[in-house]
Every structure is written in structure tokens, then in C-alpha cells.
Amino acid sequence: MTHANVRYVVDDVQAGIDFYTTHLGFALNLNAAPAFADVTRGPLRLLLSGPTSSGARATPADTDTPGRNRIHLVVDDLEGEIARLKGAGVVFRSELVKGPGGSQILLADPAGNLVELFQAGTPA
């Protein structure tokens, strides 16, 4: 399978592993914590790079805060996922937004990187 690779710089690799595998259905492929981990969900390979990883060291100092970019995860039951994640104590960064193509909500991983959960379809 071919993967699309995305690197997220995190301050705690193990917290990132726990977040993505516990809450969002990712599988752990490589754990080299505290420097690096590799988790996948379908065709998405997420590279979690800690402060001592080469990926984090290559990041310019003036870009050390998360931006508006995010990974986009499609779910079948957005309201069910929101309830499940809120019950697990996950912090959301937005309210549920309904638009012409579907519904979405933003949450943040332990390092503040954004994750969008999206359900396609015409809003009610």
C-alpha cells in the first residue's frame, strides 16, 4: 500500500502515540520514542517527531507553533465520534460546523497539532 506521509512535530512522542492509537484508530508501526514514532491509518502515515528527531531539528525556530494546517480524517458517524472523544477527555478546538459538503470539527493532539474529523453529506 502506498502511504501519504505527514510529519507532525510533537513535544512528547509517547503522548502522541497514545493519542492517535487510543482515540483515532491509528496503528503503531515504529516506536523509537522519545525521538520518533510512525503511526498509520489507512493510507495516511503520520510521522511523530520529538525534539531530538532530525525532522524537528530541521524546523526553523520561527515556525515552532502549530499552524492552521491539519490532517483530515473521514468518519461515518461524526456526532458519535464527538461524544466518544469528549467522554475520553479529548479537547476540541472548534464547535461542530455544518456546510454544503458535510460536517466537521477540530481537535488538537497533545502538542497542539490540529486534526479535523469530517463526515460527508448534506447537513440536516
N, CA, C and O atoms as CSV, one atom per row, in Angstrom:
chain,resi,resn,atom,element,x,y,z
A,1,MET,N,N,0.839,-1.170,0.000
A,1,MET,CA,C,0.000,0.000,0.000
A,1,MET,C,C,0.886,1.235,0.000
A,1,MET,O,O,1.880,1.283,0.724
A,2,THR,N,N,0.546,2.211,-0.785
A,2,THR,CA,C,1.249,3.480,-0.805
A,2,THR,C,C,0.646,4.392,0.244
A,2,THR,O,O,-0.574,4.501,0.359
A,3,HIS,N,N,1.508,5.048,1.009
A,3,HIS,CA,C,1.050,5.954,2.054
A,3,HIS,C,C,1.322,7.398,1.683
A,3,HIS,O,O,2.306,7.705,1.008
A,4,ALA,N,N,0.439,8.287,2.131
A,4,ALA,CA,C,0.719,9.718,2.130
A,4,ALA,C,C,1.351,10.006,3.483
A,4,ALA,O,O,0.774,9.674,4.518
A,5,ASN,N,N,2.529,10.619,3.487
A,5,ASN,CA,C,3.252,10.870,4.731
A,5,ASN,C,C,3.070,12.307,5.183
A,5,ASN,O,O,3.196,13.238,4.387
A,6,VAL,N,N,2.773,12.485,6.460
A,6,VAL,CA,C,2.661,13.801,7.078
A,6,VAL,C,C,3.512,13.769,8.332
A,6,VAL,O,O,3.451,12.810,9.101
A,7,ARG,N,N,4.318,14.829,8.548
A,7,ARG,CA,C,5.126,14.901,9.763
A,7,ARG,C,C,4.501,15.928,10.697
A,7,ARG,O,O,4.230,17.061,10.299
A,8,TYR,N,N,4.275,15.518,11.945
A,8,TYR,CA,C,3.863,16.427,12.998
A,8,TYR,C,C,4.995,16.469,14.015
A,8,TYR,O,O,5.440,15.430,14.502
A,9,VAL,N,N,5.457,17.670,14.332
A,9,VAL,CA,C,6.455,17.851,15.368
A,9,VAL,C,C,5.704,17.905,16.697
A,9,VAL,O,O,4.777,18.696,16.871
A,10,VAL,N,N,6.119,17.057,17.623
A,10,VAL,CA,C,5.461,16.957,18.919
A,10,VAL,C,C,6.488,17.124,20.029
A,10,VAL,O,O,7.675,16.875,19.819
A,11,ASP,N,N,6.044,17.542,21.201
A,11,ASP,CA,C,6.983,17.680,22.306
A,11,ASP,C,C,7.079,16.420,23.152
A,11,ASP,O,O,7.979,16.308,23.984
A,12,ASP,N,N,6.162,15.461,22.955
A,12,ASP,CA,C,6.168,14.205,23.706
A,12,ASP,C,C,5.689,13.095,22.769
A,12,ASP,O,O,4.491,12.959,22.519
A,13,VAL,N,N,6.624,12.310,22.258
A,13,VAL,CA,C,6.300,11.265,21.280
A,13,VAL,C,C,5.346,10.234,21.858
A,13,VAL,O,O,4.393,9.837,21.186
A,14,GLN,N,N,5.579,9.792,23.087
A,14,GLN,CA,C,4.703,8.778,23.676
A,14,GLN,C,C,3.277,9.300,23.841
A,14,GLN,O,O,2.323,8.555,23.616
A,15,ALA,N,N,3.114,10.557,24.225
A,15,ALA,CA,C,1.769,11.142,24.327
A,15,ALA,C,C,1.101,11.162,22.959
A,15,ALA,O,O,-0.102,10.923,22.852
A,16,GLY,N,N,1.874,11.446,21.908
A,16,GLY,CA,C,1.336,11.418,20.549
A,16,GLY,C,C,0.903,10.023,20.142
A,16,GLY,O,O,-0.178,9.844,19.580
A,17,ILE,N,N,1.739,9.037,20.422
A,17,ILE,CA,C,1.390,7.641,20.128
A,17,ILE,C,C,0.086,7.274,20.831
A,17,ILE,O,O,-0.836,6.738,20.216
A,18,ASP,N,N,0.024,7.567,22.116
A,18,ASP,CA,C,-1.168,7.228,22.898
A,18,ASP,C,C,-2.410,7.909,22.334
A,18,ASP,O,O,-3.458,7.275,22.210
A,19,PHE,N,N,-2.307,9.183,21.992
A,19,PHE,CA,C,-3.442,9.941,21.465
A,19,PHE,C,C,-3.953,9.341,20.156
A,19,PHE,O,O,-5.142,9.046,20.030
A,20,TYR,N,N,-3.070,9.162,19.194
A,20,TYR,CA,C,-3.502,8.700,17.872
A,20,TYR,C,C,-3.955,7.241,17.872
A,20,TYR,O,O,-4.903,6.895,17.167
A,21,THR,N,N,-3.298,6.382,18.646
A,21,THR,CA,C,-3.707,4.973,18.655
A,21,THR,C,C,-4.930,4.744,19.529
A,21,THR,O,O,-5.776,3.919,19.183
A,22,THR,N,N,-5.049,5.434,20.626
A,22,THR,CA,C,-6.177,5.237,21.538
A,22,THR,C,C,-7.456,5.891,21.023
A,22,THR,O,O,-8.526,5.284,21.062
A,23,HIS,N,N,-7.347,7.120,20.545
A,23,HIS,CA,C,-8.545,7.895,20.224
A,23,HIS,C,C,-8.934,7.912,18.751
A,23,HIS,O,O,-10.115,8.049,18.433
A,24,LEU,N,N,-7.971,7.776,17.850
A,24,LEU,CA,C,-8.277,7.990,16.427
A,24,LEU,C,C,-8.030,6.788,15.531
A,24,LEU,O,O,-8.058,6.923,14.308
A,25,GLY,N,N,-7.791,5.625,16.102
A,25,GLY,CA,C,-7.720,4.402,15.318
A,25,GLY,C,C,-6.461,4.197,14.501
A,25,GLY,O,O,-6.479,3.433,13.536
A,26,PHE,N,N,-5.364,4.857,14.858
A,26,PHE,CA,C,-4.096,4.643,14.171
A,26,PHE,C,C,-3.427,3.394,14.730
A,26,PHE,O,O,-3.662,3.012,15.876
A,27,ALA,N,N,-2.594,2.765,13.910
A,27,ALA,CA,C,-1.802,1.616,14.333
A,27,ALA,C,C,-0.343,2.049,14.450
A,27,ALA,O,O,0.157,2.806,13.617
A,28,LEU,N,N,0.330,1.567,15.482
A,28,LEU,CA,C,1.738,1.877,15.690
A,28,LEU,C,C,2.592,0.974,14.822
A,28,LEU,O,O,2.470,-0.249,14.891
A,29,ASN,N,N,3.461,1.567,14.000
A,29,ASN,CA,C,4.358,0.805,13.136
A,29,ASN,C,C,5.784,0.796,13.660
A,29,ASN,O,O,6.468,-0.225,13.595
A,30,LEU,N,N,6.235,1.939,14.181
A,30,LEU,CA,C,7.605,2.058,14.662
A,30,LEU,C,C,7.605,2.977,15.866
A,30,LEU,O,O,7.079,4.089,15.819
A,31,ASN,N,N,8.205,2.495,16.951
A,31,ASN,CA,C,8.299,3.303,18.153
A,31,ASN,C,C,9.769,3.465,18.505
A,31,ASN,O,O,10.399,2.537,19.012
A,32,ALA,N,N,10.312,4.642,18.237
A,32,ALA,CA,C,11.685,4.971,18.608
A,32,ALA,C,C,11.653,6.133,19.599
A,32,ALA,O,O,12.539,6.987,19.608
A,33,ALA,N,N,10.593,6.144,20.444
A,33,ALA,CA,C,10.448,7.209,21.438
A,33,ALA,C,C,11.686,7.220,22.324
A,33,ALA,O,O,12.228,6.156,22.622
A,34,PRO,N,N,12.141,8.374,22.746
A,34,PRO,CA,C,11.459,9.662,22.696
A,34,PRO,C,C,11.701,10.482,21.436
A,34,PRO,O,O,11.200,11.602,21.331
A,35,ALA,N,N,12.458,9.950,20.476
A,35,ALA,CA,C,12.784,10.752,19.292
A,35,ALA,C,C,11.690,10.733,18.224
A,35,ALA,O,O,11.400,11.772,17.632
A,36,PHE,N,N,11.078,9.576,17.965
A,36,PHE,CA,C,10.277,9.435,16.754
A,36,PHE,C,C,9.308,8.273,16.883
A,36,PHE,O,O,9.577,7.307,17.597
A,37,ALA,N,N,8.172,8.368,16.188
A,37,ALA,CA,C,7.261,7.236,16.035
A,37,ALA,C,C,6.565,7.366,14.691
A,37,ALA,O,O,6.505,8.448,14.107
A,38,ASP,N,N,6.049,6.259,14.218
A,38,ASP,CA,C,5.384,6.158,12.921
A,38,ASP,C,C,4.063,5.436,13.168
A,38,ASP,O,O,4.051,4.280,13.591
A,39,VAL,N,N,2.937,6.131,12.900
A,39,VAL,CA,C,1.618,5.532,13.058
A,39,VAL,C,C,0.856,5.659,11.739
A,39,VAL,O,O,1.070,6.610,10.987
A,40,THR,N,N,-0.030,4.706,11.458
A,40,THR,CA,C,-0.793,4.752,10.211
A,40,THR,C,C,-2.273,4.543,10.474
A,40,THR,O,O,-2.688,3.902,11.440
A,41,ARG,N,N,-3.048,5.119,9.565
A,41,ARG,CA,C,-4.488,4.886,9.496
A,41,ARG,C,C,-4.816,4.864,8.015
A,41,ARG,O,O,-4.753,5.892,7.342
A,42,GLY,N,N,-5.168,3.683,7.508
A,42,GLY,CA,C,-5.404,3.551,6.067
A,42,GLY,C,C,-4.168,3.996,5.308
A,42,GLY,O,O,-3.062,3.557,5.623
A,43,PRO,N,N,-4.335,4.866,4.309
A,43,PRO,CA,C,-3.191,5.307,3.507
A,43,PRO,C,C,-2.405,6.469,4.106
A,43,PRO,O,O,-1.486,6.983,3.469
A,44,LEU,N,N,-2.758,6.893,5.335
A,44,LEU,CA,C,-2.057,8.015,5.972
A,44,LEU,C,C,-0.998,7.497,6.939
A,44,LEU,O,O,-1.298,6.750,7.871
A,45,ARG,N,N,0.230,7.902,6.705
A,45,ARG,CA,C,1.346,7.587,7.602
A,45,ARG,C,C,1.721,8.877,8.306
A,45,ARG,O,O,2.165,9.830,7.666
A,46,LEU,N,N,1.546,8.912,9.610
A,46,LEU,CA,C,1.827,10.101,10.401
A,46,LEU,C,C,3.136,9.891,11.144
A,46,LEU,O,O,3.276,8.957,11.934
A,47,LEU,N,N,4.088,10.769,10.880
A,47,LEU,CA,C,5.409,10.711,11.488
A,47,LEU,C,C,5.419,11.664,12.670
A,47,LEU,O,O,5.315,12.877,12.488
A,48,LEU,N,N,5.541,11.136,13.867
A,48,LEU,CA,C,5.556,11.944,15.081
A,48,LEU,C,C,7.007,12.177,15.465
A,48,LEU,O,O,7.699,11.258,15.904
A,49,SER,N,N,7.465,13.414,15.297
A,49,SER,CA,C,8.874,13.741,15.508
A,49,SER,C,C,9.051,14.537,16.789
A,49,SER,O,O,8.559,15.659,16.910
A,50,GLY,N,N,9.765,13.943,17.753
A,50,GLY,CA,C,10.052,14.610,19.020
A,50,GLY,C,C,11.189,15.600,18.881
A,50,GLY,O,O,11.799,15.692,17.816
A,51,PRO,N,N,11.488,16.351,19.945
A,51,PRO,CA,C,12.503,17.406,19.894
A,51,PRO,C,C,13.886,16.928,19.465
A,51,PRO,O,O,14.651,17.711,18.902
A,52,THR,N,N,14.228,15.660,19.717
A,52,THR,CA,C,15.567,15.187,19.354
A,52,THR,C,C,15.617,14.541,17.975
A,52,THR,O,O,16.683,14.105,17.540
A,53,SER,N,N,14.491,14.471,17.283
A,53,SER,CA,C,14.481,13.856,15.952
A,53,SER,C,C,15.089,14.793,14.920
A,53,SER,O,O,15.124,16.008,15.115
A,54,SER,N,N,15.567,14.220,13.818
A,54,SER,CA,C,16.134,15.062,12.753
A,54,SER,C,C,15.069,15.953,12.137
A,54,SER,O,O,15.368,17.077,11.732
A,55,GLY,N,N,13.820,15.472,12.058
A,55,GLY,CA,C,12.744,16.287,11.494
A,55,GLY,C,C,12.477,17.532,12.312
A,55,GLY,O,O,12.246,18.602,11.747
A,56,ALA,N,N,12.502,17.417,13.628
A,56,ALA,CA,C,12.272,18.568,14.493
A,56,ALA,C,C,13.459,19.522,14.466
A,56,ALA,O,O,13.281,20.740,14.483
A,57,ARG,N,N,14.658,18.976,14.423
A,57,ARG,CA,C,15.850,19.840,14.415
A,57,ARG,C,C,15.947,20.638,13.128
A,57,ARG,O,O,16.572,21.699,13.105
A,58,ALA,N,N,15.337,20.142,12.049
A,58,ALA,CA,C,15.391,20.857,10.769
A,58,ALA,C,C,14.363,21.968,10.665
A,58,ALA,O,O,14.385,22.734,9.702
A,59,THR,N,N,13.463,22.074,11.632
A,59,THR,CA,C,12.413,23.081,11.593
A,59,THR,C,C,12.957,24.419,12.087
A,59,THR,O,O,13.500,24.490,13.190
A,60,PRO,N,N,12.820,25.493,11.282
A,60,PRO,CA,C,13.297,26.805,11.732
A,60,PRO,C,C,12.608,27.235,13.024
A,60,PRO,O,O,11.433,26.937,13.239
A,61,ALA,N,N,13.341,27.933,13.875
A,61,ALA,CA,C,12.838,28.328,15.195
A,61,ALA,C,C,11.582,29.187,15.110
A,61,ALA,O,O,10.741,29.129,16.007
A,62,ASP,N,N,11.436,29.979,14.057
A,62,ASP,CA,C,10.274,30.871,13.978
A,62,ASP,C,C,9.018,30.163,13.483
A,62,ASP,O,O,8.000,30.816,13.254
A,63,THR,N,N,9.067,28.843,13.313
A,63,THR,CA,C,7.877,28.084,12.896
A,63,THR,C,C,7.538,27.003,13.913
A,63,THR,O,O,7.022,25.944,13.556
A,64,ASP,N,N,7.831,27.276,15.186
A,64,ASP,CA,C,7.674,26.238,16.196
A,64,ASP,C,C,6.273,26.134,16.795
A,64,ASP,O,O,6.082,25.396,17.762
A,65,THR,N,N,5.307,26.836,16.260
A,65,THR,CA,C,3.935,26.699,16.746
A,65,THR,C,C,3.068,26.102,15.652
A,65,THR,O,O,3.321,26.320,14.467
A,66,PRO,N,N,2.046,25.349,16.043
A,66,PRO,CA,C,1.177,24.742,15.036
A,66,PRO,C,C,0.468,25.805,14.201
A,66,PRO,O,O,0.101,26.864,14.709
A,67,GLY,N,N,0.284,25.517,12.947
A,67,GLY,CA,C,-0.414,26.433,12.061
A,67,GLY,C,C,-1.855,26.019,11.869
A,67,GLY,O,O,-2.417,25.289,12.685
A,68,ARG,N,N,-2.445,26.483,10.798
A,68,ARG,CA,C,-3.837,26.168,10.510
A,68,ARG,C,C,-3.955,24.894,9.692
A,68,ARG,O,O,-5.068,24.428,9.449
A,69,ASN,N,N,-2.848,24.322,9.262
A,69,ASN,CA,C,-2.889,23.057,8.543
A,69,ASN,C,C,-3.310,21.950,9.488
A,69,ASN,O,O,-3.112,22.039,10.700
A,70,ARG,N,N,-3.893,20.907,8.920
A,70,ARG,CA,C,-4.351,19.805,9.754
A,70,ARG,C,C,-4.523,18.562,8.917
A,70,ARG,O,O,-4.674,18.636,7.697
A,71,ILE,N,N,-4.500,17.403,9.583
A,71,ILE,CA,C,-4.865,16.190,8.877
A,71,ILE,C,C,-6.387,16.109,8.907
A,71,ILE,O,O,-7.034,16.626,9.818
A,72,HIS,N,N,-6.933,15.465,7.915
A,72,HIS,CA,C,-8.382,15.411,7.672
A,72,HIS,C,C,-8.775,13.939,7.710
A,72,HIS,O,O,-8.396,13.169,6.827
A,73,LEU,N,N,-9.532,13.548,8.728
A,73,LEU,CA,C,-9.941,12.156,8.876
A,73,LEU,C,C,-11.438,12.042,8.634
A,73,LEU,O,O,-12.232,12.717,9.289
A,74,VAL,N,N,-11.820,11.191,7.697
A,74,VAL,CA,C,-13.229,10.975,7.367
A,74,VAL,C,C,-13.790,9.930,8.318
A,74,VAL,O,O,-13.190,8.874,8.523
A,75,VAL,N,N,-14.956,10.235,8.901
A,75,VAL,CA,C,-15.639,9.309,9.806
A,75,VAL,C,C,-17.064,9.090,9.311
A,75,VAL,O,O,-17.609,9.916,8.579
A,76,ASP,N,N,-17.664,7.970,9.716
A,76,ASP,CA,C,-19.033,7.652,9.303
A,76,ASP,C,C,-20.085,8.272,10.205
A,76,ASP,O,O,-21.190,8.568,9.752
A,77,ASP,N,N,-19.756,8.475,11.481
A,77,ASP,CA,C,-20.716,8.987,12.457
A,77,ASP,C,C,-20.035,10.071,13.283
A,77,ASP,O,O,-19.510,9.793,14.361
A,78,LEU,N,N,-20.040,11.297,12.786
A,78,LEU,CA,C,-19.320,12.383,13.432
A,78,LEU,C,C,-19.852,12.656,14.837
A,78,LEU,O,O,-19.066,12.804,15.773
A,79,GLU,N,N,-21.151,12.724,14.995
A,79,GLU,CA,C,-21.697,13.014,16.320
A,79,GLU,C,C,-21.349,11.908,17.316
A,79,GLU,O,O,-21.098,12.194,18.487
A,80,GLY,N,N,-21.331,10.668,16.875
A,80,GLY,CA,C,-20.914,9.565,17.732
A,80,GLY,C,C,-19.449,9.678,18.124
A,80,GLY,O,O,-19.086,9.430,19.274
A,81,GLU,N,N,-18.605,10.054,17.162
A,81,GLU,CA,C,-17.173,10.237,17.449
A,81,GLU,C,C,-16.953,11.384,18.425
A,81,GLU,O,O,-16.121,11.283,19.327
A,82,ILE,N,N,-17.695,12.476,18.250
A,82,ILE,CA,C,-17.565,13.614,19.168
A,82,ILE,C,C,-17.914,13.176,20.582
A,82,ILE,O,O,-17.178,13.478,21.522
A,83,ALA,N,N,-19.026,12.469,20.745
A,83,ALA,CA,C,-19.445,12.010,22.073
A,83,ALA,C,C,-18.400,11.076,22.681
A,83,ALA,O,O,-18.071,11.192,23.861
A,84,ARG,N,N,-17.876,10.145,21.870
A,84,ARG,CA,C,-16.883,9.192,22.363
A,84,ARG,C,C,-15.617,9.918,22.818
A,84,ARG,O,O,-15.087,9.638,23.893
A,85,LEU,N,N,-15.138,10.846,21.997
A,85,LEU,CA,C,-13.899,11.557,22.312
A,85,LEU,C,C,-14.065,12.513,23.492
A,85,LEU,O,O,-13.166,12.628,24.325
A,86,LYS,N,N,-15.206,13.200,23.571
A,86,LYS,CA,C,-15.452,14.054,24.737
A,86,LYS,C,C,-15.483,13.215,26.003
A,86,LYS,O,O,-14.975,13.644,27.039
A,87,GLY,N,N,-16.069,12.033,25.937
A,87,GLY,CA,C,-16.106,11.134,27.084
A,87,GLY,C,C,-14.716,10.695,27.516
A,87,GLY,O,O,-14.496,10.366,28.682
A,88,ALA,N,N,-13.769,10.690,26.565
A,88,ALA,CA,C,-12.386,10.308,26.867
A,88,ALA,C,C,-11.532,11.508,27.272
A,88,ALA,O,O,-10.339,11.364,27.538
A,89,GLY,N,N,-12.147,12.692,27.319
A,89,GLY,CA,C,-11.424,13.883,27.751
A,89,GLY,C,C,-10.645,14.595,26.670
A,89,GLY,O,O,-9.822,15.458,26.976
A,90,VAL,N,N,-10.882,14.257,25.405
A,90,VAL,CA,C,-10.174,14.928,24.307
A,90,VAL,C,C,-10.681,16.369,24.199
A,90,VAL,O,O,-11.881,16.622,24.308
A,91,VAL,N,N,-9.761,17.306,23.985
A,91,VAL,CA,C,-10.096,18.732,23.892
A,91,VAL,C,C,-10.386,19.103,22.449
A,91,VAL,O,O,-9.585,18.824,21.556
A,92,PHE,N,N,-11.528,19.729,22.221
A,92,PHE,CA,C,-11.900,20.195,20.887
A,92,PHE,C,C,-11.510,21.654,20.731
A,92,PHE,O,O,-11.553,22.426,21.689
A,93,ARG,N,N,-11.129,22.024,19.509
A,93,ARG,CA,C,-10.698,23.392,19.222
A,93,ARG,C,C,-11.754,24.189,18.479
A,93,ARG,O,O,-11.575,25.384,18.245
A,94,SER,N,N,-12.846,23.549,18.108
A,94,SER,CA,C,-13.945,24.253,17.432
A,94,SER,C,C,-15.253,23.593,17.813
A,94,SER,O,O,-15.277,22.522,18.420
A,95,GLU,N,N,-16.319,24.237,17.453
A,95,GLU,CA,C,-17.641,23.646,17.557
A,95,GLU,C,C,-17.902,22.865,16.275
A,95,GLU,O,O,-17.158,23.004,15.305
A,96,LEU,N,N,-18.932,22.059,16.261
A,96,LEU,CA,C,-19.356,21.350,15.059
A,96,LEU,C,C,-19.796,22.371,14.020
A,96,LEU,O,O,-20.608,23.251,14.308
A,97,VAL,N,N,-19.255,22.250,12.808
A,97,VAL,CA,C,-19.587,23.157,11.708
A,97,VAL,C,C,-20.233,22.340,10.610
A,97,VAL,O,O,-19.695,21.312,10.199
A,98,LYS,N,N,-21.394,22.793,10.125
A,98,LYS,CA,C,-22.081,22.112,9.028
A,98,LYS,C,C,-22.022,23.019,7.807
A,98,LYS,O,O,-22.316,24.212,7.883
A,99,GLY,N,N,-21.632,22.423,6.669
A,99,GLY,CA,C,-21.513,23.181,5.436
A,99,GLY,C,C,-22.122,22.418,4.284
A,99,GLY,O,O,-22.758,21.383,4.485
A,100,PRO,N,N,-21.931,22.925,3.066
A,100,PRO,CA,C,-22.569,22.318,1.905
A,100,PRO,C,C,-22.068,20.910,1.587
A,100,PRO,O,O,-22.779,20.140,0.941
A,101,GLY,N,N,-20.855,20.559,2.028
A,101,GLY,CA,C,-20.315,19.238,1.714
A,101,GLY,C,C,-20.372,18.253,2.852
A,101,GLY,O,O,-20.101,17.067,2.663
A,102,GLY,N,N,-20.722,18.728,4.040
A,102,GLY,CA,C,-20.754,17.843,5.193
A,102,GLY,C,C,-20.526,18.597,6.475
A,102,GLY,O,O,-20.736,19.808,6.543
A,103,SER,N,N,-20.091,17.875,7.500
A,103,SER,CA,C,-19.887,18.456,8.826
A,103,SER,C,C,-18.467,18.170,9.287
A,103,SER,O,O,-17.864,17.167,8.907
A,104,GLN,N,N,-17.939,19.079,10.121
A,104,GLN,CA,C,-16.576,18.907,10.611
A,104,GLN,C,C,-16.417,19.515,11.990
A,104,GLN,O,O,-17.199,20.363,12.418
A,105,ILE,N,N,-15.378,19.054,12.673
A,105,ILE,CA,C,-14.983,19.607,13.966
A,105,ILE,C,C,-13.473,19.453,14.078
A,105,ILE,O,O,-12.890,18.527,13.515
A,106,LEU,N,N,-12.845,20.373,14.811
A,106,LEU,CA,C,-11.399,20.322,15.011
A,106,LEU,C,C,-11.074,19.938,16.442
A,106,LEU,O,O,-11.737,20.374,17.383
A,107,LEU,N,N,-10.045,19.117,16.592
A,107,LEU,CA,C,-9.491,18.804,17.892
A,107,LEU,C,C,-7.986,18.941,17.771
A,107,LEU,O,O,-7.450,19.077,16.671
A,108,ALA,N,N,-7.307,18.905,18.906
A,108,ALA,CA,C,-5.854,19.054,18.908
A,108,ALA,C,C,-5.215,17.850,19.582
A,108,ALA,O,O,-5.753,17.292,20.538
A,109,ASP,N,N,-4.052,17.460,19.061
A,109,ASP,CA,C,-3.294,16.408,19.721
A,109,ASP,C,C,-2.577,17.014,20.934
A,109,ASP,O,O,-2.666,18.224,21.139
A,110,PRO,N,N,-1.877,16.225,21.732
A,110,PRO,CA,C,-1.239,16.776,22.932
A,110,PRO,C,C,-0.230,17.895,22.656
A,110,PRO,O,O,0.051,18.693,23.550
A,111,ALA,N,N,0.319,17.969,21.444
A,111,ALA,CA,C,1.269,19.028,21.105
A,111,ALA,C,C,0.592,20.248,20.489
A,111,ALA,O,O,1.258,21.240,20.195
A,112,GLY,N,N,-0.733,20.186,20.288
A,112,GLY,CA,C,-1.461,21.310,19.700
A,112,GLY,C,C,-1.662,21.210,18.202
A,112,GLY,O,O,-2.253,22.113,17.611
A,113,ASN,N,N,-1.186,20.134,17.558
A,113,ASN,CA,C,-1.414,19.946,16.127
A,113,ASN,C,C,-2.890,19.661,15.890
A,113,ASN,O,O,-3.513,18.916,16.646
A,114,LEU,N,N,-3.449,20.253,14.841
A,114,LEU,CA,C,-4.876,20.116,14.582
A,114,LEU,C,C,-5.218,18.843,13.819
A,114,LEU,O,O,-4.456,18.373,12.974
A,115,VAL,N,N,-6.387,18.301,14.144
A,115,VAL,CA,C,-6.969,17.149,13.465
A,115,VAL,C,C,-8.413,17.517,13.163
A,115,VAL,O,O,-9.150,17.945,14.051
A,116,GLU,N,N,-8.814,17.351,11.914
A,116,GLU,CA,C,-10.202,17.589,11.521
A,116,GLU,C,C,-10.914,16.256,11.354
A,116,GLU,O,O,-10.441,15.383,10.625
A,117,LEU,N,N,-12.038,16.097,12.021
A,117,LEU,CA,C,-12.919,14.952,11.790
A,117,LEU,C,C,-14.027,15.438,10.876
A,117,LEU,O,O,-14.629,16.483,11.125
A,118,PHE,N,N,-14.300,14.687,9.818
A,118,PHE,CA,C,-15.227,15.133,8.784
A,118,PHE,C,C,-16.187,14.005,8.422
A,118,PHE,O,O,-15.791,12.848,8.277
A,119,GLN,N,N,-17.455,14.370,8.281
A,119,GLN,CA,C,-18.463,13.423,7.781
A,119,GLN,C,C,-19.103,14.046,6.553
A,119,GLN,O,O,-19.706,15.116,6.630
A,120,ALA,N,N,-18.970,13.370,5.420
A,120,ALA,CA,C,-19.535,13.874,4.182
A,120,ALA,C,C,-21.056,13.770,4.206
A,120,ALA,O,O,-21.632,12.969,4.942
A,121,GLY,N,N,-21.681,14.589,3.394
A,121,GLY,CA,C,-23.127,14.546,3.272
A,121,GLY,C,C,-23.749,15.906,3.437
A,121,GLY,O,O,-23.127,16.837,3.947
A,122,THR,N,N,-24.962,16.006,3.010
A,122,THR,CA,C,-25.700,17.251,3.125
A,122,THR,C,C,-26.152,17.425,4.570
A,122,THR,O,O,-26.760,16.519,5.140
A,123,PRO,N,N,-25.863,18.578,5.170
A,123,PRO,CA,C,-26.259,18.786,6.558
A,123,PRO,C,C,-27.776,18.819,6.709
A,123,PRO,O,O,-28.502,19.202,5.793
A,124,ALA,N,N,-28.234,18.406,7.892
A,124,ALA,CA,C,-29.671,18.387,8.158
A,124,ALA,C,C,-30.201,19.771,8.411
A,124,ALA,O,O,-31.396,19.941,8.652
